[in-house]
């Protein structure tokens, strides 16, 4: 494996699905079975560093030439589950959305139009051969989308403070069975549609719900703050119970308690505004 920098690459959160090995075709299952036995495996930071390194050559490499054979591994009630990285597929999809986030002049400087057009053509040809392809990982920069918190509860929250710059980094994540994530999504959608007009929250939750339906029912869903733990002071991170705020707000809407719903939403807005503001800070 090529040597990678020890520098932490922050600012991205993740929504992952770990599927049991039985959900994969036999040939792929054999690969993941062998992979899960490895004593050491790369982390999400390694994936980010490799992707950033690909942007340094001239011309830059917007997506990997070959698909990643790496994955995250988790054991659920004695069953090995894997979450394939699929870095190349996710790179194509991210490139398709990049124009919405960056001014044209900045985008052209980072990734020239010719490079982007070639990547788009490669993706189109690949997608024609793999029409059912979908990623096991969703990412978001500078925030955790509110609709992700619908899938989990505060009781499933896992927080570790970390041990400083030279040791383990902080961790904040939630893990829940797929059946629970789907049930909470459906329940929240009923409430939101009954009480709110269609908007980004409803549309985002519909999108996430459809994505979850594509996976094995015995999968594990993980919401991971990832690099966002480096943007929040330790005290703020420890006191972050966004999933509880989202659940409280939705329940208040269901019972017609607009004041409580507004208070919960206000806490969320205040908490995440401080993170998003850093995106445009020098």
N, C-alpha and C positions, 0 to 999 in steps of 0.2 A: 504494500500500500504506500502511495506517495506521502512524503512527510507534509504535515499541515501545521499552520501557525497555531500558537497557543492563545492568540488574541481572541477574546470573546466577541462573537458577532450577535448583537442584540436586536430588539425591537419587533420580533415576529412571534405571534401566538399560533397555536395549532389545534385543529380538531381532527382526531384520528379515529379510525376504525380498525380494530384487531380482529381478524377472522380466524376461526379454528382451521387447522390444517385440512380437515375434511372438506372444506369449502372450495379448495383449489383443485384444478385438474391434476391427474396423477403425476404427470411429468414435472409440473411446477411444485407439486406437493413434496416430491423427493428432494428438490433443491432446498425448499424452506425447512424441511426436516433436518437436513445436514447443516444448514445455516444456523438453526436454533441451538445446535449443539456446540457452536463455537464459544470458547471461554471469553473472548473479547469481541465486541462489535462497535462500529463507529457510531457517533452521536449525531443529533441534528445539527450541532455546531460544525461538525466535519462536512456535512452536506452543504451548508451555507458557505463555508470557506472555499470549498471546491468550486461552487458556482461563481463566487466572486472572482476567484483566480482565472476562470474562463473568460472574464470580461477584459483582462489585461492585454492579451495578444492583439495584434493588428492583422486582419480584422478580428473583432471580438467573437467569441463563441456564445451565442445567446442561449442555446440549449445543448445539453450533452450530445455527443455524436452517438453514443450507445446508451441504452436504458440501464439504470442502476440495478444491480443484483442484491442491494442491501435492503434491510427491513428493520423495524422495531419488533421486539419479541416480548410477549407477556404470557404468564401462566394464569389461567382462570379456572379455579376449582379442579386443578390437576390437568387441565387441557391446554396444550400449547397453542397460542394464537399469534399470528404475525400481521404486521401492518407494512406492506411493501412501500418503499419510498416512491417509486415511479417518478424519479426526478425529471426525466426527459418529458414525460407527458405533462407534468405539472409546470415545467418550464414553458412548454408550448402554450398552455392555457394562460399562464401569467403574462406571457408576451402579448397575447391577444387582448388582454385587458390593460396593458401598460399605457396606452394612449389616453385613457381616462384619468390617469394619475399625474402625468408629466406634460409640461408644455412641449409643443412640437420641436422647438429649437433645442431643448435639453435632451429630448428623446433622440433626435438625430445625431447629437454629439456623442451620446453614449452608445447607441446602436444605429449605425447608418441605415437609411431606408432600404438599400440593396440587401443588407444582411437580414433585416426584418422580413422583407418579401420572400427571400429564399427559405427562411424558417417557416413562414406561413404556408408556402407551397409544400414543404416537407411534411408539415402537420396535416395538410389536406389529403395528401396521398396516403399517409399512414392511417388516418381516420377512416378512409374509404375501405381499408383492409381490416380495420378494428372498430366497427361502428358502435360496439357496446362497451368500449373502454371507459373506465371511470377511475379517478384517483381514490386512494384510501386516506389521503391527507388533504385537509383544507388549511390554508394559511391566511393570516390577516396581519397587517403591519400597523403598529402604533395603537392597537386597540384589541379588545376581545369583543366581537359583535354580540349585541345583547341577545339575539336569538339563540346563540350557542348556550347561554346560561339556562335557557328553558329546559335543556336536555338533562340537567343534573340538579342535585340538591345540595344544600349546605352540609348535610351529614356525610356526603361523599368527598368533601374537601380534604386534600392532603397538603399540608404546609410544612416545609423544612426551612429553617433560617439560613442554613449554610454556615461555613466556617471561615469566611474571609477570602481575600484575593488569592491566597496560595492554596486554599482548600476547596471543599465542595461549594458550589454556588447555591443560592436559594432555589427552592422548588415550590411551585404552587400549581396543583392540578386537581382535576376531578375525574373519577372513573365510574362508569355505570354500565349495567347490562343493556344490550341493545333493546330488549323488550321494554325496559323502563323508559329509555330515551324516546322510543316511538310513542309510548302511551302518554308521556308528558307533552310531547309535541302536538298530538291530536287534541288533548284536553286544552292546551293553551290556545290553539287555533280556534276552537269553538268559542272560547271566551273573547278573544280579540275580535273575531268577526261579529260577535253579538254586540260588542260595545264600542268598537272603533271603526273608522273608515279604513279602506285598504290603503296601505302605505308601506314604507320600507321594512318595518318590523314584521308585518304580516307576510309580505312578499318574501322576505328573507327566511322566515320560518317555513313557509311552503316549500321553498327551494331545498332547505336542509332536510325537511321531512321526506321529500322525494329521493334525495341522495341516500338517506338511511335505509330506505326500502330496498335498495339494490344489494344489500349485504345479508349474510347468513344471520338468521334470527338469534343465534347463540354467540354473536360477536360481542366485543367489548368496545365501548365508546369512551374516548379520553379527550378531555379539554385541558390543554397544557398552556400555561402562561409563557412558556418558552423564554425567549430573551427579554420579555417585558418585565421580568423580575429585576432587571438592572435599571429600569427607569423609575422605579418606585422606592422611596426610602423604606427601610426595614419595618418601621412602625406602621406605615401605610399599608405595606404588603401584608403584614400580620393581621391587620384589621380589615382587610378586603374580604367582604362577604357578599360579593355581587350576585351570586346565585340566589342567596336568601332574599336580597332586595328585589330581584326580578320575580321570584315566586310570590313575595308579599304583594307586589304591585298587581300581578295578574289575579291573585285571589281577591284583592280589594276591588278590582274591576268586576269580577264575577258577582260579588255581593252588592255592587252599586255604591261602594265607599270611595268616591272620587278623591276625597281629601287624603286618605291614606295612600292611594295609588299615586297621587301627585308627590307626596313626600318621598316615597320609595324611588320614583323616577328622578326626583331632584338629587337624591344621594348618588345615584348612578351617574348623572350628568356631571356633577361636581367632581366625582372621583376620576372619571375618565377624561374630563377636559384637561386636567393637569398633565395627563400623559400625552394627549394629542397635541397640546400646545408645544411640546418639545420638538415636534416634527418640523416646525418652521423656525425653530430657534437656531441661532448660529452657535 
